């Protein structure tokens, strides 16, 4: 199939960045945002003042509040927060458009079901090819032309290659994979692990601790991915190790900053009020812990984050971050 018109659903930082990248790649780029002020800012000033102030966007990017218009595209990038994905997919299903590819770009698991975004999409849009885009991608850097790479995972890799060609450019390289579950678990769990690393820094721990959390956290994510049918090698790539090392070591990561403030003793609601965006790991910690428990998977770091966020545990007093079987690694 030929992909020339690409719809981007979500007017946050990463949705805006993807819309910009699509336009930069020479495709027709249409972005949906709920907020009319964001739409006006993009169309009139070529800037998203709410999330990416003073960062100019490609003039080919057009925004709209009309979801039906966006859905009349050759492919759709779904970039709403993970906990809003199901309701957005149900709204898209009601529009009854052609069964075009839908690429889920949110990094998280659904609270309650514990499902990945592609699993949620398969329930809501069963006729559509479903994939995901995940990797080490800070929005502002991607827009500024900093060389950026990500994993584009979809079962039909020929279709994935076509989408990758449509959205890729000299500064943005999507690598195609068939392992959707592995890519999604890598992106979702890294948000929880970034919170853990932020907590460690907030508590005054050093680089030894952060390196241990990253390494053992990668083992946790890999165990979960494999248990769900993913491939271990996917977690060694951009959607796993690449995203994990970036988010666990940079204050550009909202999840890391959230964890750092948590480790410093700030209340959760106070932190969230000053974040300026969604902290996906806050919700994914609970969903990850629940799904790991149901599968009998050892994920002590993720369970520790869930305990601090949802079960009254104190970060400073939680000493079982690495409490798992003594296997090599």
Helices and strands as residue ranges (DSSP letters): E 5-9, H 13-24, E 28-32, H 36-40, I 41-45, E 61-64, H 67-71, E 75-78, G 82-84, H 85-95, E 101-104, H 117-124, E 130-134, H 139-143, E 148-154, H 157-167, E 172-177, H 180-202, H 207-227, G 232-236, I 238-242, H 243-247, H 254-263, H 268-273, H 280-295, H 300-310
